[in-house]
C-alpha cells in the first residue's frame, strides 16, 4: 500500500510539473515570448551611423514604439519625429529625420507603420533633397 501511495504521489508530482511547464495552468512562458518581436534600430546623421540597438517590442508595435524604447524621442505635429537622442531637425536648414524599414521608404508615419520580427529600421537626420 505504501508503494502505491509513493508511486501515486510521484506520478502526480510529474504531472503537476508538466502542467506548469507547458502552460496548461495559464502561465505559459512560450506564449509570452511569441507575443514579442525583435527589431534592430540604427540612427544616422548625414548617412553616418552613430547608434545601433536591438529592441524587443510587443507584436503589432509601431516604429515609434521601438524608437521610444531605445532613445529619448520628441514628436511634433502628432506623428513627426523632431528629435532623437538630443539630435533635432532644423526646418530653416531643411534638415529632417527620415526613416526606412528593411531598406525601403515608407509612406506611413512612425505611428502607423507596424514592425515585424527581425525588421531593421534606419533613421537618418539629413538635408531633404527636392
N, C-alpha and C positions, 0 to 999 in steps of 0.2 A: 504494500500500500504506500509506503514512504517513497519507494522508487517511482511510482506512478505520479505522486504529488510533485516530486522534484522534476520529473520529465515534463509535467504539465506547466509548472512554473517556468521552466527553461523555454518551452515552446512559446508560451505567452510573452516572455521577455523578448524573444527573437521577433515575434510578430509585431510587438509594440515598437521595437527599434525600426523595423522595416516600414511600419506605418508612418512613423515620424520622418524618416529619411526620404521617403517617396512623396511626402506632402499630402497624404490622404487626409490628414487632420487639418488641412487648410494652411499649412506653413511651408509651402514648397519653396526651396531656395532656387530651383531651376526656373520657376515661373517668374520670380523677381528678376533674375538675370536676363531673361528673354524680353523683359519689358524695357530694356535699355539698349542704347546704341552708342558706339564709339565713333567720334568724329574728330578728324585732325584739322586744326586751325593754324594757318600761317598768316603772320602780319608782315606787310612790306611797306616801305616808304620809297617812292620813286623806283619801284620794282626791286629794291634791295631788302632781303629778309632781315627782320630784327627780332622776331619772336615766333615760336612754334610750340603748340601744345596739343595733346590728345585729351579730349574731354569726354565724359560719359554723361549722356542726357537721356531723358525718358523717350520712349518710342513716340513718334509723331511730334517731336520737338521742332522748333523753328531754328533757322540760322542764328537769330538773335538770342535764343535761349542758351545755345552753346557758347556764343561770344561773351555773353554776360557771365557765364560760369567761369570763363577763363580770365577775363580782364574787366577792369572798371570801364564802363561804356556810357557815353552820353548820346541820347536820342533826341532829335528835334523834329518838329512837324509830324509827330506821332509815329513815324516809321523810318526816318532818315538818320543814319549814323553820323554824328557830328564829331565825336572824339572816341578814341580807343587808347587806353593806357597813357592818357595825357597828351596824345598827339591829335591835334584838331584840324578840321578842314579850314580853309580860308577862302571865303567867297570872293574877296577882292582879287586874289591871285588865281581864282578858278581852280583851287586845289580841293579835291573831294575824296571821300572814301568810296571805293567801289569794291565789288566782290565777285568772285567766280565760285562755282561749285563743280568739282571734278573737271576743272579746266574750261567750263562753259559759262558764259554770262547768263544771268537770269533776268527775266523781265518782271520778276516778283520782288517785293520789298523783303527786307530781312525778317519781317514779322509774318509774311505769307509763305515764304519758301521753307518747306519742311526738309529735314535731313534724314538720311538713312544710314544704316551701319556701314562703316568704312568710307564714308564720304570725306572729301578733302575740300575745305573751304579756305579760300585765299582772299584776304582783304588787302587792298593796296591804297595808300594815300598818295595821290599824284595829281598832276595837272590834267584837266579834262581837255581832250582834243576835239575840235569841231568837226 
